[in-house]
Amino acid sequence: MNEYLNRVGRPAQTVNRGPADNQIHQPAASNGKKPKMKLNFSKIVFVVFSVLLAAVLVGSIYLLFGANKNAISSQIKTGQYQAVFLNSSDGQVYFGKLSVLNKDYYKLTDIYYVRVQQVQPDKNTTAQSNISLAKLGSEIHGPEDVMYINRSSVMFWENLKEGGQVVKAIRDYQKNPTSNNATNSTSTTTK
């Protein structure tokens, strides 16, 4: 018995396959057109929702971290002088023209700072401090009149009024730059 038997015990029918039977047949489109793809509405909604969610997240991150620094910096009045208070151990304050260099640094030009000199008293007088405003650049290390300040080093800064004592002292110095200090020394008595 060379033939295989089917379940009922009858011989299995053999099918002759020709070369055309081995090819994969695709259903022919009617009228010679390609078959249309079905749009899956739920997938479209998911993609649109994902894109909108990503845009909202990026915008929120920018507002929280990027825009805040620029919003504060936009308050710098470029026609005025600013006082820049550093968070250093000595509490140094610089006066000058403040601008934003980039997201990490401020740039300060036309710089002045407070100089305090202690005067040793004699037996009949009390101790005195001479406070003056000094122009940056005459120090022993010879710095240029520009300072690049890391934003993280700035405790706060203020715009200065034209009529304030510091700006008046700066204007006096600009009229007479040959003086060593930007202001005349002010004496304060301490005991």
C-alpha positions as a printed NumPy array, in Angstrom:
array([[  0.   ,   0.   ,   0.   ],
       [  1.757,   2.958,  -1.361],
       [ -0.956,   5.477,  -0.898],
       [ -1.895,   7.128,   2.312],
       [ -5.334,   6.572,   3.628],
       [ -7.621,   9.305,   4.886],
       [ -9.636,   9.013,   8.086],
       [-12.325,   6.922,   6.612],
       [ -9.877,   4.481,   5.142],
       [-10.142,   5.72 ,   1.622],
       [ -7.079,   6.558,  -0.356],
       [ -6.07 ,  10.235,  -0.143],
       [ -6.51 ,  12.256,  -3.243],
       [ -3.371,  13.701,  -4.718],
       [ -3.413,  17.166,  -6.06 ],
       [ -1.263,  18.081,  -8.963],
       [  0.165,  21.494,  -8.446],
       [  1.379,  23.482, -11.335],
       [  3.786,  26.448, -11.306],
       [  0.887,  28.919, -11.029],
       [ -0.341,  27.254,  -7.826],
       [  2.948,  28.008,  -5.986],
       [  2.564,  31.789,  -6.357],
       [  0.927,  33.885,  -3.691],
       [ -2.223,  35.443,  -4.941],
       [ -3.281,  38.889,  -3.792],
       [ -6.799,  39.998,  -4.255],
       [ -7.14 ,  42.184,  -7.258],
       [ -8.392,  45.691,  -6.626],
       [-11.47 ,  46.649,  -8.432],
       [-11.133,  49.085, -11.335],
       [ -7.326,  48.77 , -11.333],
       [ -6.878,  50.965,  -8.204],
       [ -4.745,  50.181,  -5.174],
       [ -6.648,  49.087,  -2.108],
       [ -7.297,  51.913,   0.374],
       [ -5.723,  51.798,   3.819],
       [ -8.151,  51.944,   6.646],
       [ -7.472,  54.836,   9.063],
       [ -7.423,  53.874,  12.674],
       [ -9.011,  56.835,  14.477],
       [ -7.768,  55.794,  17.923],
       [ -4.133,  55.736,  16.729],
       [ -4.463,  59.215,  15.21 ],
       [ -5.938,  60.597,  18.427],
       [ -3.137,  58.978,  20.445],
       [ -0.397,  60.509,  18.244],
       [ -1.972,  63.988,  18.315],
       [ -2.438,  63.789,  22.089],
       [  1.195,  62.671,  22.564],
       [  2.537,  65.564,  20.472],
       [  0.405,  68.102,  22.368],
       [  1.446,  66.668,  25.72 ],
       [  5.126,  66.86 ,  24.762],
       [  4.723,  70.51 ,  23.663],
       [  3.039,  71.422,  26.955],
       [  5.798,  69.708,  28.957],
       [  8.597,  71.446,  27.03 ],
       [  6.868,  74.806,  27.416],
       [  6.383,  74.271,  31.145],
       [ 10.018,  73.334,  31.668],
       [ 11.122,  76.431,  29.758],
       [  8.873,  78.669,  31.842],
       [ 10.055,  77.137,  35.099],
       [ 13.78 ,  77.038,  34.437],
       [ 14.695,  79.09 ,  31.376],
       [ 12.346,  82.03 ,  31.341],
       [ 12.731,  82.922,  35.024],
       [ 16.38 ,  83.873,  34.641],
       [ 15.614,  85.946,  31.59 ],
       [ 12.571,  87.542,  33.23 ],
       [ 14.702,  88.804,  36.124],
       [ 17.448,  89.933,  33.773],
       [ 14.964,  91.882,  31.678],
       [ 14.556,  94.19 ,  34.68 ],
       [ 18.122,  95.507,  34.29 ],
       [ 17.84 ,  99.178,  33.331],
       [ 20.767,  99.472,  30.954],
       [ 20.848, 103.291,  31.117],
       [ 21.488, 103.182,  34.87 ],
       [ 24.105, 101.799,  37.243],
       [ 23.456,  98.653,  39.259],
       [ 24.657,  97.452,  42.655],
       [ 25.654,  93.77 ,  42.571],
       [ 25.762,  92.03 ,  45.956],
       [ 27.841,  88.852,  45.93 ],
       [ 27.185,  85.932,  48.249],
       [ 30.855,  85.792,  49.25 ],
       [ 32.016,  85.556,  52.849],
       [ 33.047,  89.233,  52.86 ],
       [ 29.746,  90.436,  51.344],
       [ 31.46 ,  92.34 ,  48.542],
       [ 29.356,  94.845,  46.584],
       [ 30.255,  96.168,  43.144],
       [ 28.639,  99.091,  41.325],
       [ 28.629,  99.307,  37.553],
       [ 26.767,  98.654,  34.327],
       [ 25.264,  95.179,  34.499],
       [ 24.277,  93.098,  31.482],
       [ 23.553,  89.449,  30.729],
       [ 26.417,  87.648,  29.038],
       [ 24.694,  84.251,  28.746],
       [ 22.531,  81.923,  30.815],
       [ 25.308,  81.406,  33.379],
       [ 27.123,  84.756,  33.579],
       [ 26.543,  88.453,  34.075],
       [ 28.922,  91.053,  32.697],
       [ 29.721,  94.142,  34.792],
       [ 31.554,  97.144,  33.313],
       [ 32.497, 100.648,  34.535],
       [ 33.054,  99.103,  37.969],
       [ 33.353, 100.789,  41.362],
       [ 33.486,  99.333,  44.861],
       [ 33.513, 100.519,  48.461],
       [ 36.912, 100.86 ,  50.095],
       [ 37.076, 101.037,  53.894],
       [ 40.307, 102.164,  55.56 ],
       [ 40.763, 102.041,  59.308],
       [ 42.592, 105.027,  60.738],
       [ 44.578, 104.32 ,  63.89 ],
       [ 43.647, 106.8  ,  66.576],
       [ 46.099, 108.558,  68.82 ],
       [ 45.589, 108.7  ,  72.594],
       [ 43.132, 111.584,  72.505],
       [ 40.856, 110.484,  69.591],
       [ 38.589, 107.576,  68.815],
       [ 39.021, 105.107,  65.942],
       [ 37.821, 106.275,  62.545],
       [ 36.965, 104.553,  59.283],
       [ 37.435, 106.286,  55.983],
       [ 34.891, 105.02 ,  53.486],
       [ 35.385, 105.812,  49.826],
       [ 34.267, 104.613,  46.442],
       [ 37.166, 103.255,  44.384],
       [ 37.366, 102.683,  40.635],
       [ 38.317,  99.152,  39.613],
       [ 41.608,  98.968,  37.748],
       [ 44.136, 100.616,  40.037],
       [ 44.685,  97.513,  42.179],
       [ 48.058,  95.803,  42.359],
       [ 46.99 ,  92.983,  40.003],
       [ 45.853,  95.547,  37.36 ],
       [ 42.426,  94.211,  36.338],
       [ 40.595,  95.515,  33.298],
       [ 37.353,  97.393,  33.883],
       [ 35.146,  94.374,  33.176],
       [ 34.024,  91.552,  35.42 ],
       [ 32.326,  88.286,  34.497],
       [ 30.201,  87.129,  37.422],
       [ 28.686,  83.685,  37.735],
       [ 24.95 ,  84.075,  38.356],
       [ 25.139,  81.615,  41.232],
       [ 27.553,  84.016,  42.98 ],
       [ 25.068,  86.893,  42.923],
       [ 22.907,  87.173,  46.015],
       [ 20.902,  90.024,  44.443],
       [ 21.325,  93.155,  42.351],
       [ 19.579,  96.527,  42.277],
       [ 19.112,  99.326,  39.767],
       [ 20.515, 102.57 ,  41.233],
       [ 18.75 , 105.925,  41.047],
       [ 20.586, 108.785,  39.391],
       [ 20.148, 110.932,  42.504],
       [ 21.592, 108.375,  44.95 ],
       [ 24.898, 108.956,  46.773],
       [ 26.733, 106.193,  44.912],
       [ 25.781, 107.464,  41.452],
       [ 26.617, 111.053,  42.498],
       [ 30.047, 109.832,  43.646],
       [ 30.548, 108.026,  40.316],
       [ 29.604, 111.202,  38.396],
       [ 32.046, 113.226,  40.533],
       [ 34.808, 110.739,  39.756],
       [ 34.021, 110.892,  36.041],
       [ 34.406, 114.697,  36.154],
       [ 37.779, 114.403,  37.917],
       [ 39.27 , 110.954,  37.185],
       [ 42.748, 111.95 ,  38.386],
       [ 41.663, 111.644,  42.016],
       [ 42.522, 108.328,  43.624],
       [ 39.021, 107.711,  44.958],
       [ 35.622, 108.22 ,  43.455],
       [ 34.469, 110.154,  46.503],
       [ 35.987, 112.18 ,  49.229],
       [ 36.67 , 110.1  ,  52.281],
       [ 33.92 , 109.936,  54.831],
       [ 34.945, 109.551,  58.437],
       [ 32.967, 107.51 ,  60.893],
       [ 33.842, 107.42 ,  64.525],
       [ 33.843, 104.144,  66.409],
       [ 34.872, 103.395,  69.967]])
